[in-house]
């Protein structure tokens, strides 16, 4: 293969996107997921310390974001382990979302 053919094939596979940009987006997604989880731990710890209650809302939001992130990865890459992770995060989202709405109903 000639250099031009290799470059053209690479452009088609990457849809004219820069590989550095793709890598940066992937790294940012991982860091955002970790920071989101750490913030949920912090907020939940403060809620538990001061009110002795669990903050279901922040966990529901966090798992909603993670399930969307991994769901999109599955749709793009078609890797079955991404689908499994999406399903687990979606179950956590449903659990914490239910807890949040249950607390709302009990407060009324």
HURAZI-V332376 format. One record per helix or strand of 2 or more residues. SS is the DSSP state (h for helix, s for strand). FROM is the first residue (numbers start at 1). LEN is the number of residues. If there is no record, write none. Layout:
# HURAZI-V332376
SS;FROM;LEN
SS;FROM;LEN
This chain:
# HURAZI-V332376
h;3;12
h;19;33
h;56;22
h;80;28
